[in-house]
């Protein structure tokens, strides 16, 4: 038997104000997208903004459904739309923000497991990493240089 140690590196900014202006703008667009979330069941509103290599910014917000599995997270809403509208474009950066109507969200909130898998598919497809910035409603912002930091054992086309 051999032990394998997996480590992830994240960068933590104290607030959105510490981000470069272009990332602040991307996060502000995610915050605006969050306002369009349809979340009557969870009261958990998420917004995402993706910067593509063609300069386009695609936004998404979570959309819930009374049949819970039928809803869609903000990250997947945005990345699937980007893939449908700009199939040849690469996703360069992603900003995500989440807010709850039930409690304060002041720590970075990463993508859920299903969203991590969806983002991983695009990293594999485009053969380049996606910088991911995530935060709660306020407070610190975490940055991952690649989805691989958040999902080290990715399930991809190589196993099919």
Residue pairs with C-beta under 8 A, 6 or more apart in sequence:
6 152
8 144
8 149
8 150
8 152
9 144
9 145
9 149
10 142
10 143
10 144
10 149
11 142
11 143
11 144
12 108
12 140
12 141
12 142
12 143
13 19
13 140
13 141
13 142
13 143
14 140
15 138
15 139
15 140
15 141
16 24
16 27
16 28
16 135
16 141
17 24
18 141
19 27
19 133
19 141
22 51
23 93
23 95
23 133
26 49
26 51
26 57
26 93
26 95
26 133
27 49
27 95
27 97
27 133
27 135
27 141
29 47
29 49
29 57
29 59
29 95
30 47
30 48
30 49
30 59
30 74
30 95
30 96
30 97
31 47
31 97
32 47
32 59
33 47
33 48
33 49
33 59
33 60
33 61
33 74
33 78
34 45
34 46
34 47
34 61
34 74
34 97
34 98
34 99
35 45
35 47
35 61
36 47
36 61
37 45
37 46
37 47
37 61
37 62
37 63
37 74
38 61
38 62
38 63
38 64
39 45
39 46
39 62
39 64
40 64
41 64
41 66
41 68
42 64
43 100
43 101
43 102
44 62
44 98
44 99
44 100
44 101
44 102
45 61
45 62
45 98
45 99
45 100
45 101
46 61
46 62
46 73
46 74
46 75
46 96
46 97
46 98
46 99
46 109
47 59
47 60
47 61
47 74
47 96
47 97
47 98
48 59
48 60
48 61
48 74
48 75
48 77
48 78
48 79
48 94
48 95
48 96
48 97
49 57
49 58
49 59
49 60
49 78
49 94
49 95
50 57
50 58
50 59
50 60
50 78
50 79
50 82
50 91
50 93
50 94
50 95
51 57
51 91
51 92
51 93
51 94
52 58
52 82
52 86
52 89
52 90
52 91
52 92
53 89
53 90
53 91
53 92
54 86
54 89
56 82
56 86
56 89
58 78
58 79
58 81
58 82
58 85
58 86
59 78
60 74
60 75
60 76
60 77
60 78
60 79
60 81
61 74
61 77
62 71
62 72
62 73
62 74
62 77
63 71
63 72
63 77
64 71
65 71
73 111
73 112
73 114
73 115
74 96
75 94
75 96
75 111
75 115
75 118
75 119
76 114
76 115
76 118
78 94
79 91
79 94
79 118
79 119
79 122
80 118
82 89
82 91
83 122
90 126
90 128
91 119
91 122
91 126
91 130
92 130
92 131
93 130
93 131
93 132
93 133
94 119
94 130
94 131
94 132
94 133
95 133
95 134
96 109
96 110
96 111
96 132
96 133
96 134
96 135
97 109
97 134
97 135
97 136
97 137
98 105
98 109
98 134
98 135
98 136
98 137
99 105
99 136
99 137
100 137
104 136
104 137
104 138
105 136
105 137
105 138
106 136
106 137
106 138
106 139
106 140
107 136
107 139
107 140
108 134
108 135
108 136
108 139
108 140
108 141
108 142
109 134
109 135
109 136
110 116
110 132
110 134
110 142
110 150
111 119
111 132
111 134
111 150
113 151
116 147
116 150
116 151
117 151
117 154
117 155
119 130
119 132
119 147
120 147
120 148
120 151
120 154
120 155
120 156
121 156
122 130
123 129
123 130
123 146
123 147
123 148
124 154
124 156
124 157
129 145
129 146
129 147
129 148
130 146
130 147
131 143
131 144
131 145
131 146
132 143
132 144
132 146
132 147
132 150
133 141
133 142
133 143
134 141
134 142
134 144
135 141
135 142
144 150
147 154
148 154
